[in-house]
């Protein structure tokens, strides 16, 4: 994953590990893959969430509005962390979620 810095990826993994301990890992993985699929299909959403000029708070709010009540709290917090991370290429957001889904 070239576009997501090591520091950003480490932060996302740290947030994932904090919430995954109390989650059903199979369901969490399914939800992360579903969100990654959504980002692959919805190019505008993917560009919005990976836009480096947008504030992390804007991205977090968008994720919460779209996903609150549709995915578990663990999945929501993981997606928020991934969307808030700095990435250089739009597809890296979905790739990061897929990577966490197989951990």
N, C-alpha and C positions, 0 to 999 in steps of 0.2 A: 504494500500500500504506500505508494510514493507520496501522495498528497497530504496525508495526515501525519503530522509530526509525531515523533516518538513521545514527546511530552504530552501532546493532546491525546494520543492513543492510550498512554498510561493513565491519564485522568479518567478517560471513559471506562477503561478496564477496572480501575479502582472503584468507581461508582457502581459498575455492574457487580463486582464482587461483594460490595456492601449490601446490595439488595437481593442478590441471588441466593444468599445463605438461607433465607426464610421463604424462598419461592419454590414452586414446583418447576424444576428445571426443564422438563419436557414441554410444559405449557409455555414457559418463558421463551424457550427456543422457537417454538411455533409462532409466537407473537412477534418476535424479532424478525423472523423470516417473512412474516406477513407484511410488516412495516417496510422491510427492504424491498419486497415485491411492489408495494404501493409506490415507493420512491422511484423504482425502475419504470413504472407505468406513467406516473404523473411528473413529467419533466419540469413543469413550472414549480411545483412544490419542492422538488429536489433542488432546483436552482435557488429558490428562496431560502431554503434551510442551509445551503452551503455557501451562500453569498458572503464573502469576507467583509463586505462593507456594512452588513447589517449587524446591529448589536445583538449580543447573545440573549438579552432579555426579550427582544422581539421574536427571536427564533423559539425560545422557550414558550412564550405565550402562544405562538402558532401551534406548536406541538400539543400543548395542553388543551387548547380549544378543539383541535382535530381528534385527539385520541382519548381524552378523559372519559372514562366510563366504557370505553371500547376495548381497552387492554388493561392488564393488571398494573398495579402500582409499580411493580418491579420493572416491567417493560416500559412503562411511561417514563420513569426516572432514567432508564438506560438510554432511551431515545432522546430525552432532553439533554443528557450529557453529550451524546454524539452530535446532536445538532448545534450545541454550544461550542463544540471543539472547532479548532481552526483547521480547515482543509483547503487545499488548493484546487482540487478537481471535484466537480459535483458528484460523480459516481462513488467517491470515497466514502460518503456517508452511508450508502447502502452496503458497501463492502465491509465497513466497520461493524454494522449490525449483523451481517451474515457471519462474520468472523466470531463475534460473541455468541451467536446462536449455536456454534459447533464446539464451543469451549467446554 
